[in-house]
Amino acid sequence: LADATFTGRINTQGQKAMAASTPVVIASDQSALPVTGTFFQATQPISAVSLPLPTGAATDRTTAAGPFSVRLSDGAAFYDATKTGQLPAALVGGRLDANIGAWLGSTLPTVGQKVMASSLPVTIASDQAAFPVSQSGTWTVQQGTPPWTIDLTRVAGVILTGDNSANFAAKLPILPARANAAVPAWTEGFQVPLSVDLTGRARIYGGLDHDLANDLQTVQVAGNASPVDVPPAAVSAVGDRVRSWLDRYGANVVRRRKIRETYTVVYRLAEAAARLDQTFTHVANTNKQWATLHHTAGATKEVRLQLCIAWITSAITVAPQGIIELRQITSAPATGNPAITPTPRRRGGTAAESVALYLPTTAGTEANVNSPLGHHVFDEAVSVATTAFQHPQGFGRGGIILFDASQEDDEAMQPVLPIATLDGWAVVTRLTGATVMRMTVLMVITEEVP
């Protein structure tokens, strides 16, 4: 049993670590043991014979053959920076020593970035992977030869799709848009893509037809071919869209001013009477409307006043002080004595929309009674029955001129009755006494589509 235990503790062949080695005790009177090894030698004699010197090396520091020397006392090699000359090719152990400063042509580079002339040459391998490049400031890039080319088939790295045409092989750039069969709905304030119809045409919102309410979002490009002397029908409401008025060759028709219908309105009795001027007995200090002209709220034509003249043809039996004025009315008078039909100056012209009444029994409502459009004042003494009414009778035309557009500046707006508005004018007298007076009135007006 003891033999088996001892045999099991005998190590196998080969060098072992301390922990795996069999302990050995060296006797206290053990003589010296010789020690040898491949990498270590306890004693190495140094001499000029046993240690050959490198070619060109000296035996001491004073030889000028070169800066490399070997001390004979301990065989150590050293470098003397004060010496110059040929460098040895190799030292002990085959190590190649060189003068780095001489090789570079200068001393070793210091730390920090250098310009190319002060930098060490570096060769990049042919299979070198790409270097990451970054730049915090402004890039300055120059085109090479051949110059740069622009790839129009990509935008931000995305390849453009076809444009549904045969020439896409030419890789033409396209403007991205969304095709919609109907007008899409978007959220207020959001960014939206360009919307086109299914044929690729840019979508224009709204209709373009004649006589539709104007949504202020469309461009009217259509026109209505018509004979030059026949204007298109008026639209039904202010602000509605209208077609352009074109002749049958597509040229724009400019409506000449003479095409406006002009009407003459003479306020007098019918021709069967002995005298055609009407008689009226005034009530003292009370207004009387002698002649009125108005159109209704359904009117489709604008009316402009061109001329208004009054003639007083009777003698004065009571000493009057009074005025004759042209005023605006805003309600319809009634029951003229008689009603007057405005006569178009153009033969075969259309009937006037305006309504004219001579001495209406129901007066129209006067607007701005203290701001008349025309005014004439007189103060007459009593005259005999055969003496005519004594006051100025106008300037060249005769009569009392209450308005004459020809005397106005060309930049002045004439009195106008707008379409779709009940509006009108009245010639009004007001006297201080119960005076019997005869008077006729003339108005010239034009009616037109604005």
C-alpha positions as CSV (number, residue, x, y, z in Angstrom):
1,L,0.0,0.0,0.0
2,A,2.8,2.4,0.9
3,D,4.6,1.5,-2.3
4,A,1.4,2.2,-4.4
5,T,1.0,5.6,-2.7
6,F,4.6,6.6,-3.4
7,T,4.5,5.4,-7.0
8,G,1.3,7.5,-7.7
9,R,3.1,10.6,-6.6
10,I,5.9,10.3,-9.1
11,N,5.6,13.0,-11.8
12,T,5.6,12.3,-15.5
13,Q,8.3,13.4,-17.7
14,G,8.6,17.1,-18.8
15,Q,9.0,20.5,-17.2
16,K,6.4,21.3,-14.6
17,A,5.0,24.3,-12.9
18,M,6.0,24.7,-9.2
19,A,2.6,23.5,-8.0
20,A,2.8,20.4,-10.1
21,S,6.5,19.5,-9.2
22,T,7.8,17.1,-6.6
23,P,9.3,19.0,-3.8
24,V,13.1,18.7,-3.5
25,V,15.2,19.8,-0.5
26,I,18.7,21.0,-1.2
27,A,21.0,20.0,1.6
28,S,22.5,22.8,3.6
29,D,26.0,21.6,2.7
30,Q,25.2,21.2,-1.0
31,S,28.1,22.2,-3.2
32,A,27.5,24.7,-6.0
33,L,25.3,23.6,-8.9
34,P,26.3,24.6,-12.4
35,V,23.5,26.6,-14.2
36,T,23.2,26.9,-18.0
37,G,20.5,28.1,-20.3
38,T,19.7,29.2,-23.8
39,F,18.6,32.7,-22.8
40,F,20.8,33.3,-19.8
41,Q,24.5,32.8,-19.0
42,A,25.7,33.6,-15.6
43,T,29.2,34.6,-16.6
44,Q,30.1,36.0,-20.0
45,P,33.7,36.9,-20.6
46,I,34.1,40.1,-22.6
47,S,37.1,40.8,-24.7
48,A,38.1,42.2,-28.1
49,V,38.7,38.6,-29.2
50,S,35.5,36.9,-28.0
51,L,33.1,39.8,-29.0
52,P,33.7,41.0,-32.5
53,L,33.0,44.6,-33.2
54,P,30.7,45.9,-36.0
55,T,32.4,47.0,-39.1
56,G,33.6,50.6,-38.7
57,A,33.1,50.6,-34.9
58,A,35.9,51.8,-32.6
59,T,37.1,50.4,-29.4
60,D,36.5,53.5,-27.4
61,R,34.6,56.9,-27.5
62,T,37.4,58.8,-29.1
63,T,37.5,57.1,-32.5
64,A,36.1,59.4,-35.2
65,A,34.9,56.5,-37.4
66,G,31.3,56.9,-36.3
67,P,28.9,57.6,-33.4
68,F,28.4,53.9,-32.6
69,S,31.0,52.3,-30.2
70,V,31.4,49.3,-27.9
71,R,32.9,49.5,-24.5
72,L,35.5,46.7,-24.1
73,S,35.0,46.6,-20.4
74,D,31.4,45.4,-20.5
75,G,30.6,44.9,-24.1
76,A,27.8,47.5,-24.1
77,A,27.0,49.4,-27.3
78,F,26.3,53.1,-27.1
79,Y,25.6,56.1,-29.4
80,D,27.8,59.2,-29.3
81,A,25.7,62.1,-30.7
82,T,28.8,64.2,-31.2
83,K,30.3,61.9,-33.8
84,T,29.4,61.8,-37.4
85,G,30.3,59.5,-40.3
86,Q,29.2,56.2,-41.8
87,L,26.6,54.3,-40.0
88,P,27.1,50.6,-39.3
89,A,24.9,48.3,-41.2
90,A,23.9,46.2,-38.2
91,L,24.7,45.6,-34.5
92,V,24.6,42.6,-32.4
93,G,21.5,40.5,-32.8
94,G,20.9,41.7,-36.5
95,R,19.1,44.9,-35.4
96,L,19.2,47.6,-38.1
97,D,20.1,51.0,-36.7
98,A,19.8,54.2,-38.7
99,N,20.0,57.9,-38.3
100,I,16.3,58.9,-38.4
101,G,17.1,62.6,-38.6
102,A,19.4,62.0,-41.7
103,W,16.8,59.8,-43.3
104,L,14.0,62.4,-42.9
105,G,16.3,65.3,-43.9
106,S,15.4,67.0,-40.6
107,T,14.8,66.2,-37.0
108,L,11.7,64.1,-36.0
109,P,8.4,66.0,-36.5
110,T,6.9,67.7,-33.5
111,V,3.3,67.0,-32.4
112,G,0.4,68.9,-34.2
113,Q,-1.0,69.2,-37.7
114,K,1.6,69.9,-40.4
115,V,1.5,71.2,-44.0
116,M,2.3,68.6,-46.7
117,A,5.9,69.6,-47.0
118,S,6.5,69.0,-43.2
119,S,4.6,65.7,-43.0
120,L,5.7,62.1,-43.2
121,P,4.8,60.4,-46.5
122,V,2.0,57.9,-46.2
123,T,0.9,55.5,-48.9
124,I,-2.8,54.4,-48.8
125,A,-3.3,50.7,-49.6
126,S,-5.1,49.9,-52.8
127,D,-7.8,48.0,-50.8
128,Q,-8.2,50.7,-48.2
129,A,-11.8,51.1,-47.0
130,A,-13.4,54.6,-47.3
131,F,-12.2,57.2,-44.8
132,P,-15.0,59.0,-42.9
133,V,-14.8,62.7,-43.7
134,S,-16.4,65.5,-41.7
135,Q,-16.3,69.3,-41.9
136,S,-17.6,71.8,-39.4
137,G,-17.1,74.9,-41.6
138,T,-17.9,75.8,-45.2
139,W,-17.0,73.2,-47.9
140,T,-15.1,74.4,-51.0
141,V,-15.5,71.8,-53.7
142,Q,-14.2,72.1,-57.2
143,Q,-15.5,70.2,-60.2
144,G,-13.0,67.9,-61.9
145,T,-12.6,66.8,-65.5
146,P,-15.1,66.0,-67.0
147,P,-17.4,68.5,-65.1
148,W,-20.2,67.6,-62.9
149,T,-23.4,66.1,-64.2
150,I,-26.9,66.3,-62.8
151,D,-29.1,63.2,-62.5
152,L,-32.6,64.4,-63.0
153,T,-34.0,60.9,-62.4
154,R,-33.5,61.3,-58.6
155,V,-34.8,63.8,-56.1
156,A,-33.3,63.5,-52.6
157,G,-32.1,60.0,-53.5
158,V,-35.6,58.8,-54.6
159,I,-35.9,57.5,-58.1
160,L,-38.7,59.3,-60.0
161,T,-41.4,57.2,-61.3
162,G,-42.8,57.2,-64.9
163,D,-45.1,60.0,-66.1
164,N,-47.5,57.7,-68.0
165,S,-46.0,58.9,-71.3
166,A,-44.0,57.2,-74.1
167,N,-41.1,59.6,-73.7
168,F,-40.1,58.6,-70.1
169,A,-37.1,56.9,-71.5
170,A,-35.6,60.4,-71.8
171,K,-35.9,60.6,-68.0
172,L,-37.6,63.9,-67.9
173,P,-38.2,65.4,-64.5
174,I,-41.8,65.6,-63.4
175,L,-43.7,67.8,-60.8
176,P,-45.2,65.4,-58.2
177,A,-49.0,65.8,-57.9
178,R,-51.9,63.7,-56.6
179,A,-54.5,62.6,-59.2
180,N,-58.0,62.9,-57.8
181,A,-61.3,62.1,-59.5
182,A,-63.0,64.8,-57.5
183,V,-61.9,67.9,-55.6
184,P,-60.3,66.6,-52.4
185,A,-61.0,67.9,-48.9
186,W,-58.0,69.2,-46.9
187,T,-57.6,70.5,-43.3
188,E,-57.4,74.3,-42.9
189,G,-53.8,75.5,-42.6
190,F,-52.3,72.1,-43.5
191,Q,-49.7,71.6,-46.3
192,V,-51.3,69.7,-49.2
193,P,-50.0,68.2,-52.5
194,L,-50.9,69.6,-55.9
195,S,-54.2,68.2,-57.0
196,V,-54.8,67.2,-60.7
197,D,-57.7,65.5,-62.4
198,L,-57.3,62.0,-63.8
199,T,-56.1,63.4,-67.1
200,G,-53.1,65.1,-65.4
201,R,-54.6,68.7,-65.8
202,A,-54.2,71.1,-62.9
203,R,-57.5,71.3,-61.0
204,I,-59.3,74.7,-60.9
205,Y,-61.9,74.8,-58.2
206,G,-65.4,75.9,-59.1
207,G,-67.4,76.2,-62.3
208,L,-66.8,78.5,-65.2
209,D,-70.3,78.8,-66.5
210,H,-72.2,82.0,-67.3
211,D,-74.5,83.6,-64.7
212,L,-73.3,81.8,-61.6
213,A,-72.5,83.3,-58.2
214,N,-68.9,84.4,-58.2
215,D,-66.9,82.4,-55.7
216,L,-63.8,84.6,-56.2
217,Q,-61.6,81.6,-56.7
218,T,-61.8,81.0,-60.5
219,V,-60.4,82.6,-63.6
220,Q,-63.0,83.3,-66.3
221,V,-61.6,82.5,-69.7
222,A,-64.7,81.6,-71.7
223,G,-66.5,84.0,-74.0
224,N,-69.8,84.4,-75.7
225,A,-69.8,85.0,-79.4
226,S,-72.4,87.6,-80.4
227,P,-73.1,90.1,-83.1
228,V,-71.4,93.4,-82.2
229,D,-74.7,95.3,-81.7
230,V,-76.3,92.7,-79.5
231,P,-74.9,92.7,-76.0
232,P,-75.2,89.5,-73.9
233,A,-78.0,89.1,-71.5
234,A,-77.6,90.8,-68.1
235,V,-76.8,88.5,-65.2
236,S,-79.4,88.0,-62.5
237,A,-77.6,89.4,-59.5
238,V,-74.7,91.8,-58.6
239,G,-71.4,90.0,-58.3
240,D,-72.5,87.1,-60.6
241,R,-69.9,85.8,-63.1
242,V,-70.4,86.9,-66.8
243,R,-68.8,85.6,-70.0
244,S,-66.6,87.9,-72.0
245,W,-68.4,89.6,-74.9
246,L,-66.7,88.5,-78.1
247,D,-67.6,88.8,-81.8
248,R,-68.0,85.7,-83.9
249,Y,-64.3,85.8,-84.7
250,G,-63.2,85.7,-81.0
251,A,-62.2,89.3,-80.8
252,N,-63.2,91.3,-77.7
253,V,-66.1,93.7,-78.2
254,V,-65.7,97.1,-76.6
255,R,-69.1,98.6,-75.9
256,R,-69.2,102.0,-77.4
257,R,-70.9,104.8,-75.4
258,K,-73.4,105.5,-78.2
259,I,-74.9,102.1,-77.7
260,R,-76.4,103.2,-74.4
261,E,-80.1,103.9,-74.8
262,T,-80.9,107.6,-74.4
263,Y,-84.4,108.8,-73.6
264,T,-86.1,112.2,-73.7
265,V,-88.9,112.7,-71.1
266,V,-91.2,115.8,-71.5
267,Y,-93.6,116.4,-68.7
268,R,-96.7,118.0,-70.3
269,L,-100.3,117.2,-71.1
270,A,-101.5,115.2,-74.1
271,E,-101.7,117.1,-77.4
272,A,-105.6,117.1,-77.4
273,A,-105.6,119.8,-74.7
274,A,-105.6,123.5,-75.6
275,R,-102.5,124.2,-73.5
276,L,-100.0,121.4,-72.8
277,D,-98.5,122.9,-69.7
278,Q,-100.3,121.8,-66.5
279,T,-101.8,124.2,-63.9
280,F,-101.4,123.8,-60.2
281,T,-102.4,126.0,-57.2
282,H,-99.8,125.8,-54.5
283,V,-100.5,125.5,-50.8
284,A,-98.4,128.1,-49.0
285,N,-95.2,126.8,-47.6
286,T,-95.9,123.2,-48.8
287,N,-93.8,121.1,-51.2
288,K,-95.2,120.0,-54.5
289,Q,-93.6,117.3,-56.8
290,W,-94.2,118.4,-60.4
291,A,-92.2,115.8,-62.2
292,T,-90.9,112.4,-61.0
293,L,-88.7,109.7,-62.6
294,H,-87.9,106.4,-60.8
295,H,-87.3,102.7,-61.4
296,T,-88.2,99.7,-59.2
297,A,-86.1,97.3,-57.1
298,G,-86.3,94.8,-60.0
299,A,-84.5,97.2,-62.4
300,T,-81.7,95.6,-64.4
301,K,-80.3,98.8,-65.9
302,E,-78.4,101.7,-64.5
303,V,-80.0,105.1,-65.2
304,R,-77.9,108.3,-65.5
305,L,-79.4,111.8,-65.6
306,Q,-78.0,113.9,-68.4
307,L,-80.3,117.0,-68.3
308,C,-83.1,118.5,-66.3
309,I,-84.8,121.9,-67.2
310,A,-88.0,123.5,-65.9
311,W,-90.1,126.3,-67.6
312,I,-92.6,128.4,-65.7
313,T,-95.1,129.8,-68.2
314,S,-97.8,131.5,-66.1
315,A,-98.3,135.0,-64.7
316,I,-98.0,135.6,-61.0
317,T,-101.1,136.7,-59.2
318,V,-99.7,136.5,-55.7
319,A,-96.4,137.8,-54.7
320,P,-94.3,134.7,-54.1
321,Q,-91.0,133.8,-52.7
322,G,-90.0,130.3,-53.6
323,I,-87.7,127.6,-54.8
324,I,-87.5,125.0,-57.5
325,E,-85.2,122.0,-56.7
326,L,-84.2,118.6,-58.1
327,R,-84.3,116.1,-55.3
328,Q,-83.8,112.4,-54.8
329,I,-86.7,110.1,-53.9
330,T,-86.6,106.6,-52.4
331,S,-90.2,105.4,-52.8
332,A,-92.5,105.1,-55.8
333,P,-94.9,108.0,-56.4
334,A,-98.3,107.1,-57.9
335,T,-101.1,108.2,-60.3
336,G,-99.5,110.7,-62.6
337,N,-101.5,113.4,-64.3
338,P,-100.6,111.9,-66.7
339,A,-98.0,109.1,-66.8
340,I,-95.2,110.0,-69.3
341,T,-93.5,107.5,-71.6
342,P,-89.8,108.1,-72.1
343,T,-88.9,108.2,-75.8
344,P,-85.8,106.4,-77.0
345,R,-83.7,108.5,-79.3
346,R,-82.5,105.5,-81.2
347,R,-85.2,104.5,-83.7
348,G,-86.5,101.1,-82.6
349,G,-84.8,101.3,-79.3
350,T,-85.9,99.3,-76.3
351,A,-88.6,100.6,-73.9
352,A,-87.2,102.3,-70.8
353,E,-87.4,100.6,-67.4
354,S,-87.9,104.1,-65.8
355,V,-91.3,105.3,-64.8
356,A,-92.1,109.0,-65.3
357,L,-95.1,110.8,-63.7
358,Y,-96.4,114.4,-64.2
359,L,-97.9,115.9,-61.0
360,P,-98.3,112.6,-59.2
361,T,-101.1,112.5,-56.7
362,T,-99.0,110.4,-54.3
363,A,-95.6,111.9,-53.9
364,G,-92.4,109.8,-53.5
365,T,-90.5,109.9,-50.3
366,E,-87.8,112.6,-50.5
367,A,-84.3,111.8,-49.3
368,N,-81.9,114.5,-48.1
369,V,-84.5,117.3,-48.5
370,N,-82.0,119.9,-47.5
371,S,-79.3,118.6,-49.9
372,P,-80.9,118.9,-53.4
373,L,-79.1,117.9,-56.6
374,G,-80.2,121.2,-58.3
375,H,-81.6,124.5,-56.9
376,H,-83.2,127.7,-58.2
377,V,-84.6,130.5,-55.9
378,F,-86.8,133.5,-56.8
379,D,-88.6,136.4,-55.2
380,E,-91.3,138.1,-57.4
381,A,-93.6,141.0,-56.8
382,V,-97.2,140.9,-57.9
383,S,-97.5,141.3,-61.7
384,V,-100.4,142.0,-63.9
385,A,-102.2,139.1,-65.6
386,T,-100.6,139.8,-69.0
387,T,-97.1,140.0,-67.6
388,A,-94.9,136.9,-67.9
389,F,-93.1,135.4,-64.9
390,Q,-90.1,137.6,-64.4
391,H,-86.9,135.6,-63.5
392,P,-83.9,134.1,-65.4
393,Q,-84.8,131.5,-67.9
394,G,-81.5,129.6,-68.2
395,F,-78.3,130.1,-70.1
396,G,-78.7,129.6,-73.8
397,R,-81.2,126.7,-73.6
398,G,-84.0,128.7,-71.9
399,G,-85.8,127.6,-68.8
400,I,-84.4,126.9,-65.4
401,I,-81.5,124.5,-65.6
402,L,-81.5,122.2,-62.6
403,F,-78.8,119.8,-64.0
404,D,-76.7,119.6,-67.1
405,A,-74.1,116.9,-67.4
406,S,-72.4,118.6,-70.3
407,Q,-71.4,121.4,-67.9
408,E,-69.8,118.9,-65.4
409,D,-66.1,118.0,-65.3
410,D,-65.4,114.7,-67.0
411,E,-64.2,113.3,-63.7
412,A,-67.4,114.1,-61.9
413,M,-69.9,111.3,-61.3
414,Q,-73.4,112.1,-62.7
415,P,-76.6,111.4,-60.7
416,V,-77.2,107.7,-61.1
417,L,-80.0,105.2,-60.2
418,P,-78.3,101.9,-59.5
419,I,-79.7,98.6,-60.7
420,A,-81.9,96.5,-58.3
421,T,-82.7,99.6,-56.2
422,L,-85.9,101.6,-55.9
423,D,-84.6,105.1,-56.5
424,G,-85.5,108.2,-58.4
425,W,-85.6,112.0,-58.8
426,A,-88.3,114.7,-58.5
427,V,-88.6,118.3,-59.5
428,V,-90.1,120.0,-56.4
429,T,-91.5,123.6,-55.9
430,R,-92.2,125.3,-52.6
431,L,-93.8,128.8,-52.4
432,T,-94.7,131.2,-49.7
433,G,-98.2,132.0,-51.1
434,A,-101.2,130.1,-52.7
435,T,-99.9,130.9,-56.1
436,V,-101.4,129.4,-59.3
437,M,-98.5,128.4,-61.6
438,R,-98.0,126.5,-64.9
439,M,-94.8,124.6,-65.4
440,T,-93.3,122.0,-67.8
441,V,-90.2,119.9,-67.2
442,L,-87.7,118.2,-69.6
443,M,-85.4,115.3,-68.5
444,V,-82.8,113.5,-70.6
445,I,-81.6,110.1,-69.3
446,T,-79.6,107.1,-70.4
447,E,-80.2,103.5,-69.4
448,E,-77.4,101.0,-69.6
449,V,-76.0,97.8,-68.2
450,P,-73.3,98.8,-65.7
